[in-house]
Structure formats: structure tokens, C-alpha cells
Amino acid sequence: MNKATISFLIICFLLSTSIFAQGDGPRAYLLAPKNVSGISAKWLSMNQNIIPAGSALVPGADIDVDVFPIGLFHTFSIGGRIAQVIAVVTPGSATASATKVPPSFPFPKTSLDASGFSDGFVGFKLGLFGAPALNAVEFAKAPMRFSVFGEARYWYSGSYESSKLFNLGTNRGTFQFLVPMAIPLNNNRAHATWLEIAPSISFFGANNDPSRNPVPGSTQVEKVTQAPLFIIENHLSHNFTPKFWVVGNLRFQQGGQTSADGVKDDNTMSILGGGAGLGYQLLPFLGAYADYGGIITGDNNAKSNMFRLSVTFTYLNKKKLEAEMKAKAQAAAPMVPVIVDTDNDGIADANDKCPTQAGTEKYGGCPVPDTDGDGINDENDKCPTVAGTAKYNGCPVPDTDGDGINDENDKCPTVAGTAKYEGCPIPDTDGDGINDENDRCPKVAGIAGNLGCPELILYYKREEATLNAEDKANLDKVVAFLTNNPDINIILEGHTSTLGDAKYNQTLSEKRANNSVAYLVSKGIDKSRLNAIGFGEQYPIGDNSKEEGRAQSRRTVVKVSQ
């Protein structure tokens, strides 16, 4: 069922939640869709001097009533007109007392209680004018309209025992005939304004076994009758929102005089009552209504105050509705030749090269090709032979720097890098041109020959191996470096110039390296981290035939171990 239909059903439920109300209440006389069923549960709390069942006035009585009418209803079609059947049971309780009453109502001054069932009824209503039997979809599309109905009810007696002076039931049958009408004052269902007018007349049967009157001096009554009662009920309601509405009620009733064995009582009713209420649609299938009212004016000291709370559940047979709508659509559809189109692409199988796959006329009924299989057809694919993504119009995610990491995953899309660094180059923290992975001193600028660490050279005078103050200051820097980098070991390489005996120079170079190691150890550096090597005159620097070159060769070089 499409969205529009669902919205119609919701409107239908909103309009049908008050299909029945005791007495009868607002929105009881509005046109409703057919095939709607429901149950209505109410609570009526009243204080009055009118018998709770039978509508008979007892001027000197004071009656408190709590009843709970429960009604079942169903709408259907008869000859294209809306029809409705209703059945109501009314459990409850009441308390009554009186000071002066007619003989047909023998209430004592003391209080009496009654419980059980008040009178209930079964009824039938039929649309007479402006009340077609529409299904929920048709009803929701139809304009608000003036409607007139005819309704007949038979009221049956509730709980009654002639031995009791006060009963909820009346021990008689009653026929009630109504001609309710609904008048729309606008044509906006979401903010509907309705005027309902419901004239009715009730004809009461006789109670041939009235309650005995044990009060001294009273006469035993054999038969109680009641004159017809005319009622006209009016409701003016308005929806402020599709779910919330308010109402003003006005009710006039005339007649209903009782007689005891032909002797008329002075209790004819001529009463005008009114009240106000509000309703709210709690769920699409559940509505609630509450109102309060009383007698505005009336003769014979009539009094009545009533609070009413109603909850109504409605049910619509969706399967039946769908079947009806489908049948109507099929009946209205013109006869057309049967054309087989298995894949529903608008191209008959006889002309479809791919009859089981929806396609286009351009490709003979086959789908638009996708050469690279990337889910983007060739007509929309800027790279039809290379798999790509929709974001890049069918092309692969670009790799601007060509490092094999696409730009969406590359934090340095314009500079070639590695996956480990999310597409960026290996960092060179100290900026010495040696990346951190190959730099043993990544935070201190150094040289490639010393694995990225700074190179320290100590120079000596001819034939000397002792450390001067400057040498010690430089070695103190090595101490600090090694302390801050406990995972680094170093090599101390001793060298000499080529001047002199080679064996002497070898010993001198070793002494120079060992003196540096001894100093570092004295400063707390573990000797296992230090390796002293003497190279003698093997690696001179510069021209050793001159003093300048020989001075550069007399040295100890501090290097980081591999």
C-alpha cells in the first residue's frame, strides 16, 4: 500500500474514533468509511435527580451514578449507503436517596445502593442523504459533506429485582428513533469544524412489576408507564490540529412524564443542558475524549452534572481494502494486448537481447556495459577500462606523487613517501639529510659517515697522547650524549701522522684512544659501550710531508658503532 493510502487510513481512524458515544456525545454522527470495526469504553460519573436508565425525573432524589458503557460497532455497505450496527452493555453502580418522590419511585430518605448493569441497547444506522459507503481510501479523498442518517435502537433492561427499591435496570423495553445529521463548516479535514444535530424520540414500554414500596401508608403500584421523550442533541467541534479537537455541547429534552397505575406524576422534563470537552488521537487506532456538562435551565428542579471519559479502539481490515481497490483498478483498466516483458525494462521480450536483465533500448534491451566491472556503467565511467570509484567518476583514486599510496590515504599526496608514514617521506627530525630510520642520532644533526651522529675529533701535539682541557671539554659532550642515548655505543679511533717509526706510531695511536676511553669511564660511562682502536699511521689526512697535514693526522675520532 502506498504512502498516500496509509495517510488516508490514518485520517480514517481519526474520523472514526467517536463512532459511538453514550448519550451520544460529539462526533458520533459523522460519516465514516465502511468496513471499520471498533470497541468503545467509557466512564460516566453523574450526580443528578434523573434515573440513570430510563431518563425519568425524580424531583426529590439525589442520585450518584458511575457507569461504564462498553460498545461494539461495525460499518458496512447496504445498496451503496453507509450502514452501522451497534451493541452496548453498561455495567456500573449507583447510590440514591430522596426526601419526597412520586409513588412510582418509592425512595426512602435513607441511602440505597445498586450495582450490576444499567440498560443497554442494540442499534442500526443507515445513511439517508450524503452518506455513501466509501472505503478508507475513497473516504480520505472525498470532500467533507452534509450527511443525514436514520437510526433505530432497542434498549433492553439492565439489572432489576422488584424486591429492591432501587435498581440500575428499568424492567422494560424502549424504542428510540433518531435522525442525526452532520454539517461541515469548512472543508479541511486536518482542521475540521463540524456541527452535529441529532433529534430523537423514545417510546418506553411499561414496567409491570415495579419495586414494592414498604414505606407505611404507601400504595402498592402495579404498573409504571412513561410518556415519550423528545431529545435534540447538538455538538459544535473543531480540530486545532489533526489529532486535537475541542467541542461545545448543547442538549434539549422535553417530555418523559411517568404515571403510576394511570396517575400522572409531576415530573415532566423540559431541560436545556450544555457542556464542553476535548479529544485527542493517541495512536492511529486509539482515540480519547473527555467532557463535562450539566443542566443550564429546567423545570421541576431538575439537576444533573456529568463527567465523561471515553477511549475508542478502531480496526480497519486492510486486506479487504486492498482487495477492493485492486478489483476496482482492474475493472477500470482498459483491455490491452498482452505484451511479455520479463525484466520489466519496457522492451518486449521479442525485441530484447537480454530478456531476463533490465536494460535500455540503446543496447538492445541489455544493461549499459561495465567493461572494468567497477559497478559504474561505461556511459558514466571516465575510465571505462580501469576499475575505479563513483567519487572519481569511475576512475581509480589518484596517486599524485606516484608512491603507490592513493591520495585519499596519503597524508603527503604531492611528495612520494611510504605506507609506514601514511604516504609521507621517512622523517628527518634533525634535518641532517639522513632519515630517522637510518639516523642513530635522529634528534641531533650529524654526518652520514657517523650514522647521522655528530663526529668529534680530538687533535694532539707531536708524540703526545694526553688530554688537554679542551679535549676533556669535548669528551664531556660525549658523556652527555651517551647518557642521553643509552642504546648507543661508540668507537674511539686513534691516529698518528706518518712521521716516525710505524710501530711507535701504532702504540701511540692506541694510547691516544685508550686515554679517551679511560676519561669517559671515569665519568661514569660503562666501558662495555666503548671500543678503543689504534690505527697508527694507516689513515693520514692531508700532505704529511708538511706540518699542516701531519697536525690533522694526529687525532682521535669518536664514532657511533654500527
Summary of the structure (lengths in Angstrom):
residues: 562
radius of gyration: 53.1
end to end distance: 78.4
largest distance: 163.0
contacts: 1856
relative contact order: 0.08
helix: 18%
strand: 34%
